[in-house]
Amino acid sequence: MLYTCKYQFENISLYLVATETHLINIQFTQPQKALLQTTELLSMATIQLDEYFQGKRTTFSLPFKLTGTPFQLAVWKELQNIPYGQTTSYKEIAQKINKPKAYRAVGMANNKNPLPIIIPCHRVIGSNGKLIGYAGGLKLKNYLLELEKSHTNF
């Protein structure tokens, strides 16, 4: 059984999807095949997201389960190593996972990240320093990066 709840912070709407034991997805649109019901895990996730958006949390401690190709899983694992308030490029991620020419594939894996914000794909930018792509839109990507920059003095 899948459960979902809507998370709202200011003008940001997210839909959290979980099983009984793991967070499995964060979407920008309402999922169709999940029961709209808050669980203990979803409540914990909303608290941690509130803390993140208030600048009180830099990492998340939620049980989650990822499903993807071995390449996607490698990219998503590397995304989790990007420090709060910092950015890296698609090219640098490709180099770190020993696939130096796969930076476009890194971009595609980034786009398929099932847990945006929790797995910080918004911290990946172009080699030229420009914001490139984000499932939630570049406006939200910029907002998240600026939020983190403004709270890096912990």
Secondary structure, 3 states (H helix, E strand, C coil): CCEEEEEEECCEEEEEEECCCCEEEEECCCCCCCEECCCHHHHHHHHHHHHHHCCCCCCCCCCECCCCCHHHHHHHHHHCCCCCCCCEEHHHHHHHCCCCCCHHHHHHHHHCCCCECCECHHHEECCCCCCCCCCCCHHHHHHHHHHHHHCCCC
